[in-house]
Amino acid sequence: MDASFHYAMLGFGESFFSAFAVVLKANIIELGLLGSLPQALGSVSQLFSEKLLKMFNSRKKFVCVNAFLQALMYIPIALVFYFGTFKVYHLILFVSLYFIFGMIASSAWSSWIGDLVNGSERGSYFGRRNTIAGFVSFITLLIAGYVLQHFTGDSKTQYIGFAIIFMLALLFRIISFSYLARKYEPKYIAPKDDGIGFVSFVRGALSKNYGVYIVYLCL
């Protein structure tokens, strides 16, 4: 259920950040920054997730706190309409925080959920999960577009439509958070450091399947 509500948030919220920026009169450079900088910062933030996880000493707490903070970002995102001259740059800032909170705990979530699902069933489980989540995302995207169609006209009228869908995104992320908070967390045993540094990993990347996979993702 947490996945369904999480993807409902994506359908109502994240999918319309760029459209909202257009309503805010963003120029081409600002739209480019909005489409690239937040996700780049979110990806970089994952480099610090292990150290932060040690501070929380719990994958569940780490994931839930960041999920809740990500949900709260929809409040300032919706309110930037009233922020004056630099409203677009405020939007970029809050969307960047949104992606950082959403992505920094992704590895902890994968580890946590991976321990909850039997190894022999992970393929079928995540296959079903992603199918349902993708369907929910598509349907909510259509509904959000339908809502926005009813608020055409000047920028203030259009803003009402975006405020509605962003508050729905906030609501669905909070519900997703509530389901995450109910999940059981098995004891986490941190893997031992294999002593392989970044340079050594890069040198031997193409000789291992995991290394080839990482290179593929980077490309």
Disulfide bonds with the S-S distance in Angstrom:
none
